[in-house]
Amino acid sequence: MGPWGFLILAGVFEVGFASCLKLSDGFSKLWPTVAFIALGAASFYCLTKAMGQIPVGTAYAIWTGIGALGTAMVGIAFFNDPASLARLGFLTLLVVSLVGLKLVS
């Protein structure tokens, strides 16, 4: 897998560990806490692999962007987070920014 594949995978794992953080209820539930730790470790491992060839600023911005976008979508779909037109519009701007960073890198 190439560096961009590792970076996308790191972002997906970030969505997973952020979601498990919510489910862990302040680390009071065992299995969501274990999943949080495992997914966090996997995310950082993949991010480290990606940063071997992608500039650190670009890799970090895309990793956090994928995580923010994915976590917001999970929140809307599963945790009853608000899905206002303004919020969806700004999430769309985030997608445009992520694509733009990939195109100029």
N, C-alpha and C positions, 0 to 999 in steps of 0.2 A: 504494500500500500504506500502511496506517495504522501508527501507532507500535507497536501490539501485534504486528502482522505482522512489522515490522522486528525487534522484540525476540525473537520466536520464531525468526526466521531467524538472528539473531545467535547464539542459543543452539545452533542446529543447526550453524552454522559452527564454534562453539567445540568441539563434539564432534569435528568433522572435524580441527581443528588439534591437539587433544590426542591423537587417534589417530595422526595423522601424526608427532607428536613421538615417540611410542613407536616407530613404524616407521622413523624416521630414524636410530635407533641412535647417539644422541649427535651428531647432525648429520653422520654419516659417509656417509650415503646421499643422493645428490643429489636424486632426484625426491620422496621423502617430505619432504625439507627444503624444497624449492621449494613443495610443496603446503602444508606447515606455514605458510610465510610468506604465501602467497596466501590461505589460509583464515583465518589470523589477521587479516590486513588487512580481509578481507570482514566478519569478525565485529565488529571494532572500528568499521568504517564503519556497519554496521547498528545497533550499540549506540548510536553517536552520534546517528543519526537518531531512534531510539526515545526517547532522553533529551531530545529537544526538547519532548516533551509528557508524558512519564511521569516522575514524581519520581525523582531520582537513586538514592535508597536502594531503592526498589521495583524499578527497572530493573536495578540491579546485582545485587540478590538473586535476581531471576528469571533473569537471564542466567547467573549462576554456578550456580544450581540446575538449570537445563536442561542446562548443560554437565556438571555433576557426575552427574546422573542418566543422561544419555545416554552419557557416557564409561564409567560403571560398567556399563551394559548392553552396550556394545560390548566392554568388557573381559571380561565374562562370556561373551558369545557368540563372541568371536574370539580372545581372548588367555588363555583358561583361568583367568580370575580366579575366586575362590571365589564360590559362590552359596548361602551358608548361609541358613537361615530367618531368622536375626537380621539379616543384611545386607539381605535382601529386605524385611524388615519396616521397617527404617530407611529404605530407599529409598522405600517406600510412604508413610512419614511425610513425606518430602521432597516427594512429589507433592501430598499434602494441604496442605502449607505453601505450595507454589507456587500452587495453586488458591485458597487462602485469601487470599494477597496480591493476586491478580487481582480477587477479589470485593470487597475493601475499597479498591481503588484507583479 
